[in-house]
Amino acid sequence: MITVFGEGRGFRVVWLLEEMGLAYRLRPVDLLAGVEKDPEYLAINPGGFIPAIQDGDVTMVESIAIMEYLIARYGPTPLAPAPHDSAFPAYQQFLHLGEAGLGSTILLVVVSRNFAPETERQNWGARWTLEQFNSRLRLVTRQLARSPYLAGGTFTAADISVTYALELAQRAGGVALGDAERAYVARTSGREAYKRAMETCQATKAWAAEVAGR
């Protein structure tokens, strides 16, 4: 059975596993308590970040790489267009944009807004990375004007990647999404596999409920 270590970006992996109908278990990793207190996890990923998976004798880190591995190992799946499909270039672009362009940039904003000392929460680096996030978000906005999902008319793993980043930006990054992006997130998060993933990821569910109640 596949073991997923950690929520956070691990939510992407759990959601994908639910979409694909693959058996897995979630093993929590509490970064706030201090990953140095979790030697079992550090043996899996000495870098101490999440997520990671174990699948038999395979160990992997990085959420997008894990998603690509699962699709290649357990596919084919309609969640990933074939390379000859006309939807493939957009799929590939937005699968990676969800982390490289959106998730990684908004993370510095999130950390600064929520964990930095008060005097450093609007630091130059956080302002600059928020500008980078917003510039990449324009690619999503343009694509959603063309199609309901990022690779066209069909939901794919690229939507899992980007939805996670947009929800993180809304919940913890202080980003107000436009109408098109909000409608898009409502479509993607309305899927049954998303709901099952949220039930599995209880820490994520509790955090989302807390933010919604503020």
N, CA, C and O of each residue as an XYZ file, in Angstrom:
856
protein
N       0.851     -1.206      0.000
C       0.000      0.000      0.000
C       0.881      1.249      0.000
O       1.947      1.267      0.616
N       0.432      2.277     -0.687
C       1.155      3.541     -0.751
C       0.957      4.300      0.559
O      -0.168      4.436      1.039
N       2.043      4.789      1.129
C       1.982      5.629      2.320
C       2.318      7.057      1.933
O       3.353      7.319      1.320
N       1.442      7.971      2.292
C       1.671      9.405      2.084
C       2.063     10.005      3.421
O       1.351      9.839      4.411
N       3.180     10.694      3.455
C       3.662     11.330      4.674
C       3.372     12.822      4.610
O       3.907     13.532      3.758
N       2.527     13.288      5.511
C       2.308     14.721      5.642
C       1.176     15.256      4.793
O       0.910     14.771      3.693
N       0.521     16.260      5.326
C      -0.533     16.972      4.583
C       0.101     18.157      3.859
O       1.074     17.962      3.130
N      -0.405     19.367      4.027
C       0.155     20.468      3.245
C       0.053     20.140      1.766
O      -1.033     19.843      1.268
N       1.181     20.193      1.060
C       1.180     19.831     -0.347
C       0.857     18.346     -0.561
O       0.546     17.920     -1.674
N       0.936     17.576      0.516
C       0.508     16.188      0.443
C      -0.966     16.050      0.120
O      -1.411     14.990     -0.320
N      -1.739     17.128      0.338
C      -3.155     17.094     -0.042
C      -3.306     16.841     -1.539
O      -4.221     16.135     -1.963
N      -2.411     17.415     -2.336
C      -2.431     17.149     -3.772
C      -2.334     15.645     -4.052
O      -3.068     15.103     -4.878
N      -1.426     14.997     -3.353
C      -1.173     13.575     -3.577
C      -2.388     12.749     -3.145
O      -2.819     11.846     -3.861
N      -2.933     13.065     -1.972
C      -4.108     12.342     -1.489
C      -5.282     12.526     -2.448
O      -5.990     11.568     -2.758
N      -5.483     13.736     -2.910
C      -6.570     14.005     -3.863
C      -6.376     13.186     -5.140
O      -7.324     12.583     -5.643
N      -5.155     13.167     -5.659
C      -4.887     12.377     -6.863
C      -5.161     10.895     -6.607
O      -5.776     10.230     -7.441
N      -4.723     10.383     -5.490
C      -4.954      8.976     -5.163
C      -6.445      8.672     -5.095
O      -6.889      7.611     -5.533
N      -7.210      9.599     -4.547
C      -8.666      9.415     -4.505
C      -9.261      9.438     -5.908
O     -10.143      8.637     -6.219
N      -8.794     10.337     -6.745
C      -9.291     10.400     -8.126
C      -8.981      9.106     -8.878
O      -9.787      8.640     -9.683
N      -7.811      8.531     -8.611
C      -7.386      7.326     -9.320
C      -7.900      6.041     -8.682
O      -7.759      4.965     -9.264
N      -8.494      6.140     -7.493
C      -9.014      4.962     -6.821
C      -7.943      4.028     -6.297
O      -8.151      2.816     -6.232
N      -6.794      4.582     -5.921
C      -5.682      3.766     -5.424
C      -5.709      3.695     -3.893
O      -6.064      4.662     -3.220
N      -5.329      2.539     -3.365
C      -5.285      2.357     -1.913
C      -4.061      3.070     -1.337
O      -2.979      3.036     -1.923
N      -4.246      3.706     -0.198
C      -3.152      4.432      0.443
C      -3.472      4.601      1.912
O      -4.594      4.352      2.353
N      -2.475      5.025      2.658
C      -2.698      5.474      4.030
C      -1.946      6.779      4.212
O      -0.913      7.008      3.584
N      -2.471      7.625      5.071
C      -1.836      8.912      5.377
C      -1.147      8.813      6.726
O      -1.759      8.441      7.728
N       0.117      9.148      6.738
C       0.881      9.169      7.987
C       1.197     10.638      8.288
O       1.975     11.261      7.565
N       0.595     11.199      9.355
C       0.803     12.622      9.643
C       2.261     12.945      9.957
O       2.997     12.130     10.512
N       2.647     14.150      9.586
C       3.953     14.717      9.957
C       3.673     16.120     10.477
O       3.130     16.952      9.750
N       4.032     16.386     11.707
C       3.717     17.666     12.344
C       4.947     18.572     12.293
O       5.825     18.503     13.153
N       4.989     19.412     11.279
C       6.134     20.319     11.148
C       6.145     21.377     12.243
O       7.214     21.813     12.671
N       4.967     21.796     12.701
C       4.910     22.822     13.736
C       5.471     22.310     15.056
O       6.049     23.077     15.826
N       5.303     21.019     15.319
C       5.853     20.439     16.547
C       7.356     20.247     16.441
O       8.040     20.078     17.451
N       7.875     20.275     15.204
C       9.307     20.116     14.986
C       9.635     18.769     14.388
O       9.534     17.738     15.054
N      10.030     18.780     13.124
C      10.303     17.514     12.447
C      11.512     16.808     13.048
O      11.679     15.603     12.862
N      12.343     17.533     13.757
C      13.489     16.901     14.417
C      13.045     15.914     15.499
O      13.831     15.076     15.943
N      11.784     16.017     15.919
C      11.247     15.082     16.899
C      10.638     13.843     16.237
O      10.043     13.005     16.914
N      10.786     13.731     14.936
C      10.181     12.631     14.173
C      11.278     11.894     13.403
O      11.362     12.023     12.182
N      12.108     11.132     14.092
C      13.226     10.468     13.412
C      12.778      9.466     12.355
O      13.499      9.224     11.387
N      11.600      8.885     12.531
C      11.097      7.956     11.520
C      10.905      8.666     10.186
O      11.246      8.137      9.127
N      10.343      9.896     10.261
C      10.150     10.623      9.009
C      11.472     11.119      8.441
O      11.668     11.095      7.226
N      12.369     11.563      9.289
C      13.664     12.037      8.803
C      14.445     10.925      8.106
O      15.282     11.197      7.246
N      14.175      9.686      8.473
C      14.800      8.565      7.760
C      14.222      8.433      6.356
O      14.888      7.932      5.449
N      12.976      8.885      6.180
C      12.343      8.873      4.852
C      12.838     10.056      4.034
O      13.230      9.902      2.877
N      12.818     11.223      4.634
C      13.238     12.447      3.946
C      14.098     13.280      4.890
O      13.557     14.037      5.696
N      15.415     13.162      4.815
C      16.295     13.909      5.724
C      16.181     15.418      5.548
O      16.639     16.176      6.404
N      15.576     15.862      4.448
C      15.331     17.291      4.286
C      14.267     17.805      5.227
O      14.229     18.996      5.536
N      13.393     16.910      5.690
C      12.403     17.275      6.687
C      11.170     17.985      6.173
O      10.322     18.385      6.970
N      11.041     18.158      4.853
C       9.857     18.829      4.314
C       8.836     17.778      3.875
O       9.162     16.596      3.757
N       7.625     18.209      3.640
C       6.553     17.313      3.203
C       6.007     17.791      1.870
O       6.114     18.968      1.527
N       5.403     16.838      1.100
C       5.131     15.449      1.430
C       6.247     14.516      0.965
O       7.221     14.923      0.330
N       6.054     13.253      1.311
C       6.851     12.164      0.759
C       5.915     10.974      0.611
O       4.851     10.932      1.228
N       6.310     10.014     -0.201
C       5.564      8.754     -0.259
C       6.537      7.587     -0.187
O       7.710      7.698     -0.543
N       6.017      6.487      0.278
C       6.666      5.198      0.121
C       5.707      4.290     -0.631
O       4.540      4.156     -0.262
N       6.206      3.678     -1.676
C       5.423      2.747     -2.486
C       6.307      1.528     -2.721
O       7.103      1.502     -3.660
N       6.162      0.513     -1.861
C       7.093     -0.602     -1.925
C       8.488     -0.131     -1.587
O       8.716      0.443     -0.522
N       9.425     -0.369     -2.490
C      10.797      0.072     -2.234
C      11.085      1.443     -2.838
O      12.237      1.873     -2.874
N      10.059      2.123     -3.308
C      10.201      3.462     -3.884
C       9.889      4.507     -2.823
O       8.852      4.441     -2.164
N      10.786      5.468     -2.659
C      10.558      6.634     -1.817
C      10.710      7.878     -2.676
O      11.691      8.021     -3.405
N       9.737      8.776     -2.588
C       9.788     10.010     -3.382
C       9.336     11.191     -2.548
O       8.545     11.052     -1.616
N       9.862     12.368     -2.908
C       9.442     13.638     -2.326
C       9.088     14.581     -3.475
O       9.306     14.265     -4.644
N       8.542     15.735     -3.126
C       8.083     16.765     -4.068
C       6.730     16.369     -4.665
O       6.614     15.370     -5.375
N       5.708     17.179     -4.359
C       4.338     16.788     -4.689
C       4.103     16.582     -6.184
O       3.415     15.635     -6.565
N       4.649     17.432     -7.030
C       4.394     17.277     -8.466
C       5.118     16.057     -9.011
O       4.565     15.331     -9.836
N       6.338     15.820     -8.567
C       7.069     14.623     -8.987
C       6.330     13.368     -8.543
O       6.261     12.391     -9.288
N       5.778     13.390     -7.333
C       5.006     12.250     -6.841
C       3.782     12.023     -7.718
O       3.472     10.886     -8.073
N       3.093     13.093     -8.066
C       1.915     12.967     -8.922
C       2.291     12.364    -10.274
O       1.602     11.476    -10.774
N       3.375     12.845    -10.859
C       3.795     12.302    -12.155
C       4.175     10.825    -12.035
O       3.886     10.025    -12.925
N       4.816     10.479    -10.937
C       5.175      9.071    -10.708
C       3.918      8.202    -10.628
O       3.834      7.165    -11.286
N       2.960      8.618     -9.837
C       1.749      7.811     -9.655
C       0.984      7.647    -10.961
O       0.469      6.569    -11.256
N       0.912      8.712    -11.736
C       0.217      8.651    -13.027
C       0.933      7.704    -13.979
O       0.297      6.902    -14.663
N       2.260      7.800    -14.021
C       3.034      6.931    -14.910
C       3.005      5.482    -14.435
O       2.911      4.561    -15.247
N       3.086      5.280    -13.127
C       3.173      3.927    -12.578
C       1.820      3.207    -12.618
O       1.760      2.007    -12.886
N       0.733      3.949    -12.348
C      -0.571      3.303    -12.197
C      -1.580      3.719    -13.268
O      -2.744      3.324    -13.207
N      -1.146      4.504    -14.238
C      -2.011      4.893    -15.351
C      -2.071      3.801    -16.396
O      -1.602      2.689    -16.157
N      -2.648      4.104    -17.567
C      -3.091      5.438    -17.971
C      -4.354      5.884    -17.231
O      -5.116      5.075    -16.702
N      -4.540      7.193    -17.216
C      -5.681      7.785    -16.544
C      -6.098      9.034    -17.308
O      -5.249      9.738    -17.854
N      -7.401      9.317    -17.353
C      -7.845     10.564    -17.999
C      -7.370     11.814    -17.281
O      -7.540     12.925    -17.785
N      -6.779     11.642    -16.116
C      -6.227     12.797    -15.393
C      -4.967     13.344    -16.045
O      -4.501     14.424    -15.681
N      -4.407     12.609    -17.010
C      -3.193     13.047    -17.702
C      -3.340     12.769    -19.190
O      -3.316     11.606    -19.592
N      -3.492     13.791    -20.019
C      -3.573     13.567    -21.465
C      -2.299     12.914    -21.985
O      -1.207     13.169    -21.478
N      -2.448     12.081    -22.990
C      -1.289     11.459    -23.629
C      -0.465     12.519    -24.354
O      -1.009     13.546    -24.761
N       0.843     12.290    -24.524
C       1.695     13.306    -25.161
C       1.229     13.758    -26.540
O       1.474     14.900    -26.929
N       0.554     12.868    -27.293
C       0.092     13.261    -28.631
C      -1.241     14.008    -28.594
O      -1.692     14.512    -29.623
N      -1.877     14.086    -27.421
C      -3.161     14.769    -27.270
C      -2.940     16.277    -27.361
O      -1.945     16.796    -26.854
N      -3.863     16.971    -28.002
C      -3.728     18.424    -28.141
C      -3.788     19.140    -26.792
O      -3.343     20.281    -26.675
N      -4.339     18.472    -25.771
C      -4.432     19.082    -24.442
C      -3.140     18.938    -23.648
O      -2.987     19.558    -22.596
N      -2.209     18.127    -24.144
C      -1.023     17.812    -23.351
C      -0.154     19.028    -23.031
O       0.275     19.155    -21.884
N       0.131     19.924    -23.968
C       0.994     21.066    -23.618
C       0.428     21.921    -22.483
O       1.158     22.302    -21.568
N      -0.873     22.223    -22.543
C      -1.475     23.021    -21.468
C      -1.462     22.246    -20.160
O      -1.187     22.809    -19.101
N      -1.758     20.962    -20.236
C      -1.706     20.117    -19.036
C      -0.328     20.177    -18.393
O      -0.214     20.397    -17.187
N       0.708     19.985    -19.180
C       2.067     19.971    -18.650
C       2.431     21.325    -18.059
O       3.032     21.402    -16.988
N       2.072     22.375    -18.750
C       2.404     23.718    -18.268
C       1.761     23.997    -16.924
O       2.437     24.446    -15.998
N       0.449     23.735    -16.797
C      -0.249     24.106    -15.578
C      -0.003     23.124    -14.438
O      -0.089     23.502    -13.269
N       0.302     21.871    -14.760
C       0.706     20.942    -13.712
C       1.903     21.507    -12.954
O       1.936     21.461    -11.725
N       2.876     22.035    -13.675
C       4.085     22.563    -13.044
C       3.916     24.002    -12.561
O       4.526     24.399    -11.567
N       3.094     24.784    -13.258
C       2.850     26.155    -12.810
C       2.232     26.165    -11.419
O       2.488     27.071    -10.626
N       1.413     25.151    -11.125
C       0.760     25.096     -9.824
C       1.730     25.118     -8.663
O       1.396     25.604     -7.582
N       2.933     24.594     -8.873
C       3.941     24.649     -7.809
C       5.046     25.642     -8.142
O       5.318     26.543     -7.348
N       5.680     25.499     -9.285
C       6.838     26.335     -9.601
C       6.472     27.812     -9.705
O       7.247     28.671     -9.285
N       5.306     28.114    -10.258
C       4.926     29.510    -10.444
C       4.022     30.061     -9.365
O       4.084     31.250     -9.053
N       3.173     29.208     -8.783
C       2.173     29.671     -7.824
C       2.476     29.225     -6.392
O       2.607     30.056     -5.494
N       2.585     27.919     -6.185
C       2.751     27.409     -4.830
C       4.027     27.870     -4.155
O       4.007     28.266     -2.990
N       5.133     27.823     -4.873
C       6.411     28.183     -4.254
C       6.501     29.679     -3.975
O       7.146     30.089     -3.011
N       5.866     30.492     -4.802
C       5.924     31.938     -4.560
C       4.995     32.349     -3.415
O       5.369     33.170     -2.577
N       3.794     31.784     -3.377
C       2.871     32.206     -2.317
C       3.338     31.704     -0.964
O       2.944     32.263      0.059
N       4.162     30.668     -0.925
C       4.608     30.142      0.366
C       5.385     31.176      1.167
O       5.196     31.281      2.379
N       6.252     31.939      0.517
C       6.999     32.958      1.247
C       6.056     34.016      1.802
O       6.261     34.518      2.907
N       5.028     34.353      1.041
C       4.030     35.308      1.520
C       3.314     34.739      2.742
O       3.118     35.439      3.735
N       2.927     33.469      2.665
C       2.223     32.818      3.772
C       3.088     32.805      5.029
O       2.619     33.149      6.114
N       4.354     32.406      4.879
C       5.256     32.347      6.031
C       5.456     33.740      6.628
O       5.449     33.905      7.847
N       5.631     34.725      5.773
C       5.845     36.088      6.261
C       4.608     36.617      6.982
O       4.718     37.207      8.057
N       3.444     36.409      6.398
C       2.197     36.936      6.975
C       1.837     36.257      8.290
O       1.251     36.890      9.169
N       2.175     34.990      8.437
C       1.656     34.208      9.553
C       2.681     33.827     10.612
O       2.309     33.505     11.741
N       3.975     33.859     10.263
C       4.975     33.373     11.211
C       6.100     34.371     11.500
O       6.778     34.254     12.521
N       6.302     35.335     10.624
C       7.393     36.286     10.835
C       7.058     37.250     11.972
O       5.884     37.449     12.284
N       8.077     37.849     12.594
C       7.800     38.914     13.566
C       6.978     40.016     12.911
O       7.069     40.236     11.703
N       6.188     40.696     13.704
C       5.247     41.696     13.190
C       5.928     42.703     12.263
O       5.368     43.077     11.233
N       7.130     43.141     12.625
C       7.810     44.167     11.846
C       8.317     43.660     10.500
O       8.706     44.458      9.647
N       8.317     42.340     10.300
C       8.861     41.780      9.074
C       7.794     41.175      8.160
O       8.126     40.574      7.138
N       6.534     41.325      8.513
C       5.477     40.643      7.759
C       5.219     41.254      6.395
O       4.671     40.595      5.512
N       5.607     42.504      6.218
C       5.479     43.134      4.901
C       6.869     43.418      4.332
O       7.107     44.481      3.758
N       7.775     42.465      4.494
C       9.149     42.689      4.045
C       9.231     42.714      2.518
O       8.302     42.316      1.816
N      10.366     43.192      2.035
C      10.548     43.359      0.585
C      10.394     42.039     -0.147
O       9.763     41.984     -1.202
N      10.966     40.973      0.402
C      10.892     39.675     -0.255
C       9.468     39.184     -0.382
O       9.091     38.642     -1.421
N       8.666     39.365      0.663
C       7.265     38.929      0.618
C       6.484     39.748     -0.410
O       5.658     39.200     -1.140
N       6.740     41.044     -0.469
C       6.036     41.881     -1.458
C       6.420     41.473     -2.876
O       5.569     41.398     -3.762
N       7.701     41.213     -3.081
C       8.176     40.833     -4.417
C       7.584     39.495     -4.842
O       7.148     39.345     -5.983
N       7.564     38.521     -3.936
C       7.035     37.212     -4.320
C       5.532     37.260     -4.545
O       5.009     36.500     -5.360
N       4.828     38.137     -3.837
C       3.399     38.298     -4.107
C       3.181     38.842     -5.518
O       2.243     38.436     -6.204
N       4.042     39.755     -5.947
C       3.970     40.247     -7.326
C       4.207     39.108     -8.320
O       3.540     39.032     -9.352
N       5.153     38.228     -8.008
C       5.417     37.092     -8.897
C       4.215     36.157     -8.954
O       3.844     35.677    -10.024
N       3.615     35.903     -7.804
C       2.415     35.068     -7.780
C       1.325     35.662     -8.674
O       0.723     34.964     -9.490
N       1.086     36.960     -8.503
C       0.016     37.598     -9.277
C       0.312     37.595    -10.769
O      -0.606     37.496    -11.583
N       1.572     37.701    -11.133
C       1.915     37.663    -12.564
C       1.636     36.275    -13.140
O       1.145     36.163    -14.263
N       1.943     35.221    -12.388
C       1.673     33.849    -12.860
C       0.183     33.552    -12.850
O      -0.312     32.788    -13.678
N      -0.528     34.161    -11.909
C      -1.970     33.959    -11.838
C      -2.666     34.444    -13.107
O      -3.721     33.925    -13.473
N      -2.084     35.431    -13.774
C      -2.692     35.922    -15.010
C      -2.742     34.838    -16.087
O      -3.627     34.860    -16.943
N      -1.812     33.900    -16.054
C      -1.863     32.773    -16.991
C      -3.082     31.901    -16.725
O      -3.725     31.418    -17.657
N      -3.393     31.704    -15.454
C      -4.583     30.930    -15.083
C      -5.839     31.662    -15.528
O      -6.748     31.057    -16.096
N      -5.890     32.955    -15.272
C      -7.057     33.760    -15.654
C      -7.300     33.684    -17.149
O      -8.434     33.495    -17.589
N      -6.244     33.828    -17.930
C      -6.397     33.758    -19.387
C      -6.892     32.387    -19.823
O      -7.760     32.286    -20.691
N      -6.350     31.340    -19.231
C      -6.754     29.992    -19.626
C      -8.213     29.716    -19.269
O      -8.925     29.063    -20.031
N      -8.657     30.210    -18.120
C     -10.036     29.979    -17.714
C     -11.027     30.755    -18.566
O     -12.211     30.417    -18.597
N     -10.567     31.781    -19.250
C     -11.432     32.476    -20.215
C     -11.642     31.638    -21.466
O     -12.565     31.886    -22.242
N     -10.773     30.638    -21.659
C     -10.835     29.784    -22.849
C     -11.538     28.458    -22.590
O     -12.161     27.893    -23.489
N     -11.437     27.965    -21.366
C     -11.945     26.624    -21.076
C     -12.253     26.495    -19.586
O     -11.703     27.247    -18.782
N     -13.121     25.556    -19.201
C     -13.484     25.420    -17.788
C     -12.383     24.840    -16.917
O     -12.364     25.060    -15.706
N     -11.461     24.095    -17.530
C     -10.346     23.516    -16.798
C      -9.047     23.913    -17.487
O      -9.076     24.421    -18.608
N      -7.932     23.694    -16.848
C      -6.686     24.271    -17.332
C      -6.108     23.566    -18.543
O      -5.303     24.148    -19.270
N      -6.509     22.307    -18.774
C      -6.063     21.624    -19.988
C      -7.173     21.536    -21.021
O      -7.034     20.829    -22.019
N      -8.267     22.242    -20.798
C      -9.379     22.217    -21.753
C     -10.694     21.931    -21.072
O     -10.986     22.469    -20.003
N     -11.490     21.079    -21.698
C     -12.825     20.819    -21.188
C     -12.897     19.747    -20.129
O     -13.971     19.505    -19.577
N     -11.787     19.096    -19.827
C     -11.775     17.964    -18.905
C     -10.854     18.223    -17.722
O      -9.757     18.759    -17.879
N     -11.309     17.837    -16.544
C     -10.507     17.933    -15.327
C      -9.290     17.023    -15.435
O      -9.403     15.875    -15.865
N      -8.116     17.541    -15.040
C      -6.879     16.752    -15.051
C      -6.090     17.003    -13.767
O      -6.492     17.800    -12.919
N      -4.971     16.314    -13.644
C      -4.090     16.510    -12.494
C      -3.552     17.938    -12.430
O      -3.185     18.404    -11.352
N      -3.499     18.634    -13.555
C      -3.071     20.036    -13.534
C      -4.005     20.874    -12.667
O      -3.573     21.824    -12.015
N      -5.282     20.517    -12.664
C      -6.243     21.248    -11.835
C      -6.040     20.960    -10.356
O      -6.266     21.835     -9.521
N      -5.618     19.750    -10.022
C      -5.266     19.449     -8.636
C      -4.093     20.322     -8.201
O      -4.110     20.903     -7.116
N      -3.090     20.408     -9.045
C      -1.900     21.188     -8.741
C      -2.240     22.655     -8.498
O      -1.831     23.233     -7.492
N      -2.982     23.247     -9.411
C      -3.278     24.680     -9.327
C      -4.302     24.980     -8.245
O      -4.174     25.980     -7.539
N      -5.313     24.137     -8.101
C      -6.324     24.386     -7.069
C      -5.691     24.461     -5.692
O      -6.043     25.329     -4.893
N      -4.762     23.559     -5.406
C      -4.098     23.601     -4.100
C      -3.444     24.970     -3.876
O      -3.594     25.566     -2.810
N      -2.727     25.459     -4.878
C      -2.026     26.739     -4.740
C      -3.008     27.889     -4.564
O      -2.761     28.792     -3.764
N      -4.112     27.871     -5.295
C      -5.093     28.954     -5.182
C      -5.770     28.940     -3.817
O      -6.014     29.996     -3.234
N      -6.071     27.763     -3.311
C      -6.688     27.696     -1.983
C      -5.712     28.155     -0.903
O      -6.110     28.838      0.041
N      -4.445     27.788     -1.033
C      -3.437     28.258     -0.083
C      -3.336     29.775     -0.116
O      -3.240     30.422      0.927
N      -3.359     30.334     -1.311
C      -3.265     31.787     -1.452
C      -4.452     32.480     -0.802
O      -4.290     33.511     -0.150
N      -5.638     31.922     -0.976
C      -6.838     32.509     -0.372
C      -6.820     32.385      1.142
O      -7.093     33.349      1.858
N      -6.497     31.189      1.625
C      -6.637     30.911      3.055
C      -5.559     31.570      3.898
O      -5.826     32.017      5.013
N      -4.347     31.631      3.375
C      -3.235     32.083      4.215
C      -2.382     33.172      3.594
O      -1.538     33.755      4.275
N      -2.585     33.461      2.302
C      -1.745     34.442      1.645
C      -2.384     35.802      1.461
O      -1.755     36.718      0.931
N      -3.635     35.943      1.895
C      -4.311     37.224      1.765
C      -4.670     37.592      0.346
O      -4.877     38.768      0.049
N      -4.749     36.601     -0.551
C      -5.042     36.861     -1.960
C      -6.549     36.774     -2.192
O      -7.188     35.795     -1.807
N      -7.106     37.794     -2.817
C      -8.514     37.795     -3.208
C      -8.596     37.382     -4.672
O      -8.198     38.138     -5.559
N      -9.103     36.204     -4.918
C      -9.215     35.722     -6.289
C     -10.350     36.424     -7.018
O     -11.307     36.894     -6.402
N     -10.229     36.486     -8.341
C     -11.283     37.059     -9.160
C     -12.441     36.101     -9.329
O     -12.388     34.961     -8.867
N     -13.491     36.564     -9.993
C     -14.694     35.755    -10.167
C     -14.396     34.445    -10.896
O     -14.893     33.389    -10.506
N     -13.591     34.515    -11.945
C     -13.307     33.309    -12.733
C     -12.555     32.275    -11.905
O     -12.840     31.081    -11.988
N     -11.595     32.734    -11.107
C     -10.820     31.811    -10.292
C     -11.658     31.213     -9.166
O     -11.522     30.032     -8.844
N     -12.527     32.033     -8.566
C     -13.394     31.509     -7.507
C     -14.360     30.462     -8.057
O     -14.596     29.434     -7.423
N     -14.915     30.728     -9.233
C     -15.825     29.753     -9.838
C     -15.078     28.472    -10.190
O     -15.612     27.372    -10.051
N     -13.856     28.623    -10.639
C     -13.031     27.459    -10.977
C     -12.754     26.613     -9.738
O     -12.912     25.393     -9.775
N     -12.345     27.246     -8.646
C     -12.069     26.508     -7.413
C     -13.342     25.830     -6.902
O     -13.281     24.717     -6.378
N     -14.471     26.480     -7.048
C     -15.736     25.847     -6.643
C     -15.994     24.582     -7.468
O     -16.481     23.585     -6.935
N     -15.669     24.619     -8.767
C     -15.847     23.428     -9.605
C     -14.922     22.306     -9.184
O     -15.354     21.165     -9.021
N     -13.664     22.623     -9.011
C     -12.696     21.565     -8.717
C     -12.880     21.010     -7.310
O     -12.788     19.800     -7.104
N     -13.136     21.877     -6.351
C     -13.286     21.414     -4.970
C     -14.642     20.780     -4.715
O     -14.873     20.217     -3.645
N     -15.531     20.865     -5.677
C     -16.820     20.198     -5.557
C     -16.785     18.732     -5.947
O     -17.788     18.031     -5.809
N     -15.659     18.265     -6.425
C     -15.545     16.876     -6.845
C     -15.563     15.941     -5.637
O     -15.083     16.285     -4.557
N     -16.127     14.750     -5.845
C     -16.238     13.802     -4.746
C     -14.866     13.376     -4.239
O     -14.687     13.180     -3.037
N     -13.893     13.229     -5.139
C     -12.553     12.827     -4.705
C     -11.918     13.906     -3.833
O     -11.198     13.586     -2.887
N     -12.170     15.161     -4.133
C     -11.674     16.251     -3.287
C     -12.278     16.133     -1.893
O     -11.574     16.265     -0.891
N     -13.576     15.886     -1.833
C     -14.249     15.788     -0.541
C     -13.709     14.613      0.268
O     -13.522     14.721      1.480
N     -13.461     13.490     -0.406
C     -12.890     12.340      0.303
C     -11.481     12.648      0.801
O     -11.104     12.262      1.907
N     -10.712     13.345     -0.026
C      -9.358     13.729      0.385
C      -9.404     14.641      1.601
O      -8.579     14.514      2.506
N     -10.356     15.551      1.625
C     -10.481     16.457      2.761
C     -10.876     15.698      4.029
O     -10.439     16.054      5.124
N     -11.680     14.680      3.892
C     -12.038     13.866      5.058
C     -10.832     13.097      5.581
O     -10.700     12.890      6.788
N      -9.955     12.676      4.679
C      -8.733     11.988      5.100
C      -7.768     12.958      5.766
O      -7.162     12.629      6.786
N      -7.624     14.136      5.204
C      -6.661     15.135      5.691
C      -7.342     16.004      6.742
O      -7.742     17.135      6.465
N      -7.468     15.468      7.940
C      -8.235     16.143      8.983
C      -7.589     17.451      9.435
O      -8.299     18.391      9.790
N      -6.281     17.528      9.430
C      -5.631     18.788      9.812
C      -5.937     19.877      8.788
O      -6.190     21.026      9.152
N      -5.914     19.509      7.506
C      -6.257     20.463      6.447
C      -7.714     20.884      6.563
O      -8.041     22.060      6.409
N      -8.582     19.929      6.833
C     -10.008     20.228      6.981
C     -10.245     21.195      8.141
O     -11.002     22.156      8.009
N      -9.593     20.935      9.275
C      -9.769     21.800     10.438
C      -9.248     23.206     10.171
O      -9.868     24.196     10.560
N      -8.098     23.280      9.501
C      -7.526     24.593      9.178
C      -8.432     25.362      8.223
O      -8.652     26.559      8.407
N      -8.956     24.687      7.208
C      -9.843     25.345      6.247
C     -11.103     25.851      6.943
O     -11.584     26.944      6.643
N     -11.634     25.066      7.865
C     -12.829     25.485      8.584
C     -12.529     26.673      9.482
O     -13.346     27.587      9.594
N     -11.365     26.671     10.123
C     -10.967     27.786     10.978
C     -10.847     29.076     10.166
O     -11.332     30.128     10.580
N     -10.198     28.982      9.010
C     -10.024     30.173      8.175
C     -11.370     30.679      7.681
O     -11.617     31.885      7.664
N     -12.241     29.760      7.278
C     -13.561     30.153      6.776
C     -14.397     30.825      7.846
O     -15.259     31.648      7.537
N     -14.149     30.481      9.107
C     -14.928     31.043     10.201
C     -14.443     32.382     10.717
O     -15.086     32.988     11.574
N     -13.314     32.852     10.202
C     -12.776     34.132     10.694
C     -13.566     35.313     10.140
O     -13.254     36.464     10.448
